[in-house]
Amino acid sequence: ATRTKSADVERADSGIGQTPARKWRNRASEMLSSLQAWEAHRPCTDCGERDLPVETDVQNCNQRRADLCEKCRKCRTERKESVLEFVNTEASYGEDLRIIKEEFYLPMQAAGLLSQEQLLGIFSNIQELIDLNESFLEILQEEIDQAFDQGDDDLMTVCIGEIFLEFVNMLPAFQTYCLQQSSSVNMLNTLEKEKELLRIFLDVSQNDNTALRRMNLRSFLMAPLQRVTKYPLLLSRIIKATTEYHPDHSSLREAKSRIESHLEHINMKTKQEGNTWTLRSFRQDSKKKREVINIEMRETALKTVGWLREETRFVMEGSLQLAQPPDGQWVKKGSKTLKFQNMQVLLLVNMKRVSESSLESAEPGPVKDAVLVLIRDKNNGKFHLLREPLRLSNCIVSTDPDCDDTFELIEIRREAFVFRDSDRAQTHHWFRQIRRYSRELGSWKKRRNALPNIMISTPHTRP
């Protein structure tokens, strides 16, 4: 009896009576209901909406992909299909390029049907396009395989835009081929009329060679033109199915803009050469004409310096004001006394390739050379150089606190130039970039160990 009474007292003194316990049970029940309600309507991981359907079947609930709403599920499916279409069509295009080489070029070369000059005139830079396609397709396929191996069945980790931008140097190769297409077809037509053996070879190949799918050589030679005009369409489809929060969204848009600008540039070049045909144009506004101008200026700069395109990096480019002071006392008089003219300026850096892979070569390697190319504004539809490029290894770059809206570049033993931008902050950015490469490449590095001996003055002679 005593033990029971003690137990009753302890239970009563524990602080939880019947009424509080009931309240806690009710609160726990309400919390569980709230959690279940939130689970049923939790936000979609892609768009953040809360319109997820309530799953009654436990198995279906577990199979639901990453808590997606119905709209985002469809978008992921469309994006996956678009990515696979991009890769598969790139593989088909590469197969057509190999057919051109293996079924036409090599047999015609081996049989001596055409001279090497005639073959080059018809097939242009087909080997360059083949090499670029193989490298591009290899990286794309590796990304697809890696995504599947990591359980990414929707291919959300595959960034087509980033990969495309890494291989953006393939666009000038397309341009070279497209600009020669008209002359290539004309040469083929002429030779086919003159050489009976060539005509027989082409007819037999089309009718008896099953690899050609009964297509003639002219149809296969159109493959690069068709491929380069299809890139904007394929990229647009991927962009449409890619949420703006995806890490590849901005790269996809930039890649699409790059290819559209190159198509516009190719069309402009064809008109300048008097050709009547043009590629399909996707540009619907004129605000990005600057990109086309930049492409043309880069071509002019590369042709001038003679560097390989894959080893060249365009650090900065844009419009600057330039003046050539008659003497070194212009700082005291002020920059207002100088006569400035508008100039297009490009800062080019020649980088040593780290690896043969295009992706790996994008990593910064040792700087071999750096130049500043000065181009006058367009005259009669063409760009003209002001002078030969300024090699920064032979230049000294400086600024003065009294004229902080300008900077001076002195070519050793030659000329001096004063530069400025309409925006003071941009002027400082140009100055820092040019000074950086001038210091890295300057001959002062060779004298560095001797500088202390020159600069230190000793009051007494050494014993």
C-alpha positions as CSV (number, residue, x, y, z in Angstrom):
1,A,0.0,0.0,0.0
2,T,2.8,2.4,0.8
3,R,4.7,1.7,-2.5
4,T,1.5,2.3,-4.5
5,K,0.8,5.5,-2.8
6,S,4.5,6.6,-3.4
7,A,4.1,5.8,-7.1
8,D,0.9,7.8,-7.3
9,V,2.7,10.7,-5.7
10,E,5.7,10.4,-8.1
11,R,3.4,10.2,-11.1
12,A,1.4,13.2,-10.0
13,D,4.6,15.2,-9.3
14,S,6.1,14.4,-12.7
15,G,4.4,17.5,-14.2
16,I,2.4,15.8,-16.9
17,G,-1.2,15.3,-16.0
18,Q,-4.0,13.9,-18.1
19,T,-5.0,17.3,-19.6
20,P,-1.4,18.4,-20.7
21,A,-0.7,15.0,-22.1
22,R,-3.8,15.2,-24.2
23,K,-2.7,18.6,-25.5
24,W,0.8,17.2,-26.4
25,R,-0.8,14.3,-28.3
26,N,-3.1,16.7,-30.2
27,R,-0.2,18.9,-31.1
28,A,1.9,16.0,-32.3
29,S,-1.0,14.8,-34.4
30,E,-1.4,18.3,-35.9
31,M,2.4,18.4,-36.6
32,L,2.2,15.1,-38.4
33,S,-0.7,16.3,-40.5
34,S,1.3,19.4,-41.4
35,L,4.3,17.4,-42.4
36,Q,2.2,15.1,-44.5
37,A,0.5,18.1,-46.2
38,W,3.9,19.7,-46.9
39,E,5.2,16.4,-48.3
40,A,2.2,16.2,-50.6
41,H,2.7,19.8,-51.8
42,R,6.4,20.4,-51.4
43,P,8.0,22.7,-53.9
44,C,9.4,21.4,-57.2
45,T,13.2,21.4,-57.2
46,D,13.4,23.0,-60.7
47,C,10.8,25.7,-60.6
48,G,9.8,26.1,-56.9
49,E,6.1,25.7,-57.6
50,R,3.9,23.6,-55.3
51,D,1.6,22.0,-57.8
52,L,3.0,18.5,-57.3
53,P,0.3,15.7,-57.7
54,V,-0.4,13.8,-54.5
55,E,0.9,10.2,-54.8
56,T,-1.2,7.6,-53.1
57,D,0.9,4.7,-54.2
58,V,4.1,4.4,-52.1
59,Q,6.0,2.8,-55.0
60,N,5.1,5.6,-57.4
61,C,6.1,8.2,-54.7
62,N,9.5,6.6,-54.4
63,Q,10.0,6.6,-58.1
64,R,9.1,10.3,-58.5
65,R,12.1,12.0,-60.1
66,A,13.7,14.5,-57.8
67,D,10.4,16.0,-56.6
68,L,9.4,17.5,-59.9
69,C,6.2,19.0,-61.0
70,E,4.5,17.7,-64.2
71,K,5.7,20.7,-66.2
72,C,9.3,20.3,-65.2
73,R,9.2,16.6,-65.9
74,K,8.2,17.3,-69.4
75,C,10.9,20.0,-69.7
76,R,13.6,17.5,-68.5
77,T,12.4,15.0,-71.0
78,E,12.5,17.6,-73.8
79,R,15.9,18.7,-72.8
80,K,17.3,15.2,-72.7
81,E,15.8,14.6,-76.2
82,S,17.3,17.8,-77.5
83,V,20.8,17.0,-76.0
84,L,20.7,13.5,-77.6
85,E,19.6,15.0,-80.9
86,F,22.5,17.4,-80.8
87,V,25.0,14.6,-80.2
88,N,23.4,12.2,-82.7
89,T,23.2,14.7,-85.5
90,E,26.8,15.7,-84.9
91,A,27.7,12.0,-85.3
92,S,25.7,11.7,-88.5
93,Y,27.4,14.9,-89.8
94,G,30.8,13.4,-89.0
95,E,29.9,10.2,-90.9
96,D,29.1,12.3,-94.0
97,L,32.5,14.0,-93.7
98,R,34.3,10.6,-93.6
99,I,32.3,9.5,-96.6
100,I,33.6,12.6,-98.5
101,K,37.1,11.7,-97.7
102,E,37.1,7.9,-97.9
103,E,34.7,7.4,-100.8
104,F,35.6,10.4,-103.0
105,Y,38.8,12.2,-102.1
106,L,41.1,9.3,-101.4
107,P,39.9,7.1,-104.4
108,M,40.2,10.1,-106.8
109,Q,43.6,10.9,-105.4
110,A,44.8,7.3,-105.7
111,A,43.5,6.9,-109.3
112,G,45.0,10.2,-110.3
113,L,41.7,11.5,-111.6
114,L,42.6,15.0,-110.4
115,S,45.7,16.9,-109.4
116,Q,46.4,17.9,-105.8
117,E,45.5,21.5,-106.6
118,Q,42.2,20.5,-108.2
119,L,41.4,18.3,-105.2
120,L,42.1,21.1,-102.8
121,G,39.9,23.4,-104.9
122,I,36.9,21.0,-104.6
123,F,37.3,19.6,-101.1
124,S,38.7,22.7,-99.5
125,N,39.6,22.3,-95.8
126,I,37.6,19.1,-95.3
127,Q,40.3,17.4,-93.3
128,E,40.2,20.3,-90.8
129,L,36.5,19.9,-90.4
130,I,36.9,16.1,-89.9
131,D,39.5,16.7,-87.1
132,L,37.3,19.3,-85.3
133,N,34.2,17.0,-85.6
134,E,36.1,14.0,-84.1
135,S,37.4,16.1,-81.1
136,F,34.0,17.8,-80.5
137,L,32.1,14.5,-80.7
138,E,34.5,12.7,-78.4
139,I,34.0,15.3,-75.7
140,L,30.2,15.3,-76.2
141,Q,30.1,11.5,-76.0
142,E,32.3,11.4,-72.9
143,E,29.9,13.8,-71.1
144,I,26.9,11.7,-72.0
145,D,28.5,8.5,-70.8
146,Q,29.7,10.1,-67.6
147,A,26.2,11.4,-66.9
148,F,24.6,8.0,-67.3
149,D,27.4,6.3,-65.2
150,Q,26.6,8.8,-62.4
151,G,22.9,8.0,-62.5
152,D,21.9,11.2,-64.2
153,D,19.3,9.7,-66.5
154,D,18.0,13.2,-67.5
155,L,21.4,14.4,-68.6
156,M,21.1,17.5,-66.4
157,T,24.8,17.6,-65.8
158,V,25.6,17.7,-69.6
159,C,26.5,21.3,-70.5
160,I,26.3,21.6,-74.3
161,G,26.8,25.4,-74.2
162,E,30.1,25.2,-72.3
163,I,31.4,22.5,-74.6
164,F,30.4,24.4,-77.7
165,L,32.2,27.5,-76.4
166,E,35.3,25.5,-75.8
167,F,35.3,24.5,-79.5
168,V,34.3,27.9,-80.8
169,N,37.4,27.9,-83.0
170,M,35.6,25.5,-85.3
171,L,33.4,28.3,-86.6
172,P,36.2,30.0,-88.6
173,A,36.9,26.6,-90.2
174,F,33.2,26.5,-91.3
175,Q,33.6,30.0,-92.6
176,T,36.6,29.0,-94.8
177,Y,34.7,26.1,-96.2
178,C,31.5,28.0,-96.9
179,L,33.3,30.9,-98.6
180,Q,34.9,28.4,-101.0
181,Q,31.7,26.5,-101.7
182,S,30.7,28.4,-104.8
183,S,34.1,28.1,-106.5
184,S,34.3,24.4,-105.5
185,V,31.0,23.5,-107.2
186,N,31.9,25.5,-110.3
187,M,35.3,23.7,-110.5
188,L,33.6,20.3,-110.1
189,N,31.1,21.1,-112.8
190,T,33.9,22.2,-115.2
191,L,36.1,19.1,-114.5
192,E,33.2,16.7,-114.8
193,K,32.6,18.0,-118.4
194,E,36.2,17.9,-119.3
195,K,37.2,14.5,-117.8
196,E,35.2,11.5,-118.8
197,L,36.8,9.2,-116.3
198,L,35.8,11.5,-113.5
199,R,32.2,11.6,-114.7
200,I,32.1,7.7,-114.9
201,F,33.6,7.4,-111.4
202,L,31.0,9.7,-109.9
203,D,28.1,8.0,-111.7
204,V,29.2,4.5,-110.7
205,S,29.8,5.6,-107.1
206,Q,26.3,7.1,-106.8
207,N,24.6,4.0,-108.3
208,D,26.6,1.1,-106.9
209,N,28.2,2.3,-103.7
210,T,25.7,1.5,-100.9
211,A,27.5,3.7,-98.4
212,L,26.5,6.8,-100.4
213,R,22.7,6.1,-100.0
214,R,22.4,7.0,-103.8
215,M,23.5,10.6,-103.1
216,N,26.0,12.3,-105.4
217,L,29.2,14.2,-104.4
218,R,27.5,17.6,-104.6
219,S,25.0,16.6,-101.9
220,F,27.7,15.5,-99.5
221,L,29.7,18.6,-100.1
222,M,26.7,20.6,-98.8
223,A,26.9,18.8,-95.4
224,P,29.1,21.4,-93.6
225,L,26.8,24.3,-94.8
226,Q,23.8,22.4,-93.6
227,R,25.4,21.6,-90.3
228,V,26.6,25.2,-89.4
229,T,23.1,26.6,-90.1
230,K,21.5,23.9,-87.9
231,Y,23.4,24.7,-84.8
232,P,21.2,27.7,-83.8
233,L,18.1,25.6,-84.2
234,L,19.5,22.8,-82.0
235,L,20.8,25.2,-79.4
236,S,17.4,27.1,-79.3
237,R,15.6,23.9,-78.6
238,I,17.9,23.1,-75.7
239,I,17.6,26.6,-74.3
240,K,13.8,26.4,-74.4
241,A,13.9,23.3,-72.3
242,T,16.6,24.5,-69.9
243,T,15.6,26.5,-66.8
244,E,17.3,29.9,-66.3
245,Y,18.8,28.6,-63.0
246,H,20.7,25.8,-64.8
247,P,24.5,26.5,-64.9
248,D,24.6,26.0,-68.6
249,H,21.8,28.4,-69.5
250,S,24.0,31.5,-70.0
251,S,26.6,29.5,-72.0
252,L,23.9,28.1,-74.3
253,R,22.7,31.7,-75.0
254,E,26.3,32.9,-75.7
255,A,27.0,29.9,-77.9
256,K,23.8,30.6,-79.9
257,S,24.8,34.3,-80.2
258,R,28.3,33.3,-81.4
259,I,27.1,31.0,-84.2
260,E,24.5,33.6,-85.3
261,S,27.2,36.3,-85.5
262,H,29.4,34.0,-87.6
263,L,26.6,33.2,-90.0
264,E,26.0,36.9,-90.5
265,H,29.7,37.4,-91.0
266,I,29.8,34.6,-93.7
267,N,26.8,36.2,-95.5
268,M,28.6,39.6,-95.4
269,K,31.8,38.1,-96.9
270,T,29.8,36.3,-99.6
271,K,28.2,39.6,-100.7
272,Q,31.6,41.3,-100.7
273,E,33.0,38.6,-103.0
274,G,30.0,38.9,-105.4
275,N,28.3,35.6,-104.7
276,T,24.5,35.4,-104.9
277,W,24.0,32.6,-102.4
278,T,23.7,33.2,-98.6
279,L,23.3,31.0,-95.5
280,R,20.2,31.1,-93.5
281,S,20.2,34.2,-91.3
282,F,18.8,34.0,-87.7
283,R,19.6,37.6,-86.7
284,Q,16.4,39.5,-86.1
285,D,17.8,42.7,-84.7
286,S,20.7,45.0,-85.3
287,K,21.9,45.6,-81.7
288,K,24.5,42.8,-82.0
289,K,26.2,44.0,-85.1
290,R,29.2,44.7,-82.9
291,E,29.8,40.9,-82.7
292,V,30.1,40.7,-86.4
293,I,32.5,43.6,-86.5
294,N,34.6,41.9,-83.8
295,I,34.9,38.7,-85.8
296,E,36.1,40.7,-88.8
297,M,38.7,42.6,-86.7
298,R,40.0,39.4,-85.2
299,E,40.5,37.9,-88.6
300,T,42.4,41.0,-89.6
301,A,44.6,40.8,-86.5
302,L,45.3,37.1,-86.8
303,K,46.3,37.6,-90.5
304,T,48.6,40.4,-89.5
305,V,50.5,38.6,-86.6
306,G,50.5,35.2,-88.4
307,W,49.7,33.2,-85.2
308,L,47.8,29.9,-85.1
309,R,44.2,30.5,-84.1
310,E,44.1,27.8,-81.4
311,E,47.2,29.4,-79.7
312,T,45.7,32.9,-79.7
313,R,43.7,34.5,-77.0
314,F,41.9,37.8,-77.4
315,V,42.3,39.4,-73.9
316,M,40.6,42.7,-74.7
317,E,39.1,44.4,-77.7
318,G,37.2,47.6,-78.2
319,S,37.3,51.3,-79.1
320,L,40.0,53.6,-77.6
321,Q,41.1,57.1,-78.2
322,L,44.7,57.5,-79.3
323,A,47.1,60.4,-79.5
324,Q,50.8,60.7,-80.4
325,P,52.4,63.4,-78.3
326,P,55.1,65.4,-80.0
327,D,57.3,65.5,-76.8
328,G,57.4,64.1,-73.3
329,Q,56.1,67.3,-71.7
330,W,52.4,66.7,-72.5
331,V,51.7,65.6,-68.9
332,K,52.5,69.1,-67.6
333,K,50.3,70.7,-70.3
334,G,47.5,68.2,-69.8
335,S,45.8,65.7,-72.1
336,K,43.5,68.4,-73.4
337,T,46.3,69.7,-75.6
338,L,46.6,66.3,-77.4
339,K,44.6,65.5,-80.5
340,F,42.9,62.2,-80.1
341,Q,41.4,59.9,-82.8
342,N,39.1,56.9,-82.4
343,M,40.8,53.6,-82.9
344,Q,39.8,49.9,-82.7
345,V,42.3,48.2,-80.4
346,L,42.9,44.5,-79.8
347,L,45.1,42.9,-77.2
348,L,46.3,39.5,-78.4
349,V,48.3,36.9,-76.4
350,N,50.0,34.0,-77.9
351,M,49.8,31.0,-75.5
352,K,51.8,27.9,-75.7
353,R,49.4,24.9,-76.0
354,V,49.3,22.7,-72.9
355,S,47.7,19.7,-74.6
356,E,46.3,18.6,-77.9
357,S,42.8,18.5,-76.4
358,S,40.8,21.7,-77.1
359,L,39.4,21.6,-73.6
360,E,42.8,21.2,-71.9
361,S,44.4,23.8,-74.2
362,A,41.9,26.4,-72.8
363,E,43.9,26.3,-69.6
364,P,46.3,29.3,-69.4
365,G,49.8,28.2,-70.5
366,P,53.0,30.1,-70.7
367,V,52.8,33.4,-72.6
368,K,55.0,33.4,-75.7
369,D,54.1,36.8,-77.1
370,A,51.6,39.7,-76.7
371,V,50.8,42.4,-79.1
372,L,48.5,45.4,-79.4
373,V,46.9,45.7,-82.8
374,L,45.6,49.2,-83.8
375,I,42.9,49.3,-86.5
376,R,41.4,52.4,-88.0
377,D,37.6,52.6,-88.3
378,K,36.1,51.2,-91.4
379,N,36.8,53.0,-94.7
380,N,35.2,51.7,-97.9
381,G,33.8,48.7,-96.1
382,K,37.3,47.4,-94.9
383,F,39.5,47.7,-91.9
384,H,43.0,49.1,-92.2
385,L,45.9,48.9,-89.8
386,L,47.3,52.1,-88.4
387,R,50.8,50.5,-88.2
388,E,52.4,47.2,-87.5
389,P,51.4,45.6,-84.2
390,L,53.0,46.9,-81.0
391,R,54.9,44.1,-79.4
392,L,54.5,44.5,-75.6
393,S,57.9,42.9,-75.0
394,N,59.4,46.1,-76.5
395,C,57.1,48.5,-74.7
396,I,56.9,50.4,-71.4
397,V,53.5,51.2,-70.1
398,S,53.0,53.9,-67.5
399,T,50.5,56.3,-66.0
400,D,50.7,59.7,-64.2
401,P,48.6,60.7,-61.2
402,D,48.1,64.2,-62.8
403,C,46.5,62.5,-65.8
404,D,44.6,59.6,-64.4
405,D,42.2,59.5,-67.4
406,T,45.0,58.3,-69.7
407,F,48.0,56.0,-69.9
408,E,51.1,56.1,-72.0
409,L,52.7,53.3,-74.0
410,I,56.3,53.9,-75.2
411,E,57.8,51.7,-77.8
412,I,61.5,51.6,-76.9
413,R,63.6,53.7,-79.3
414,R,60.6,54.4,-81.5
415,E,57.2,56.0,-80.8
416,A,55.0,57.0,-77.9
417,F,51.2,56.7,-77.7
418,V,48.7,58.0,-75.3
419,F,45.4,56.0,-74.8
420,R,42.2,56.7,-73.1
421,D,38.6,55.3,-72.9
422,S,35.5,57.4,-72.6
423,D,35.0,55.6,-69.3
424,R,37.8,56.2,-66.8
425,A,37.4,52.8,-65.0
426,Q,37.7,51.1,-68.4
427,T,40.9,53.1,-69.1
428,H,42.4,51.8,-65.9
429,H,41.4,48.2,-66.9
430,W,43.1,48.5,-70.3
431,F,46.2,49.9,-68.5
432,R,46.4,47.1,-66.0
433,Q,46.1,44.4,-68.7
434,I,48.6,45.9,-71.1
435,R,51.1,46.6,-68.3
436,R,50.8,43.0,-67.1
437,Y,52.0,41.5,-70.3
438,S,54.5,44.2,-70.9
439,R,56.1,43.3,-67.6
440,E,55.9,39.5,-68.1
441,L,57.6,39.7,-71.5
442,G,59.8,42.7,-71.2
443,S,63.6,42.4,-71.6
444,W,64.0,43.9,-68.1
445,K,63.7,40.4,-66.7
446,K,67.1,39.5,-68.2
447,R,68.6,42.5,-66.4
448,R,66.9,41.8,-63.1
449,N,69.9,40.3,-61.3
450,A,72.1,43.3,-62.4
451,L,69.7,46.0,-61.3
452,P,70.8,46.0,-57.6
453,N,74.5,46.5,-58.6
454,I,73.5,49.4,-60.8
455,M,71.1,51.1,-58.3
456,I,73.2,50.8,-55.1
457,S,75.7,53.6,-54.7
458,T,78.7,52.8,-52.5
459,P,80.4,55.7,-50.6
460,H,83.7,53.9,-50.3
461,T,85.7,51.5,-52.4
462,R,85.9,47.8,-51.6
463,P,89.3,46.6,-50.3
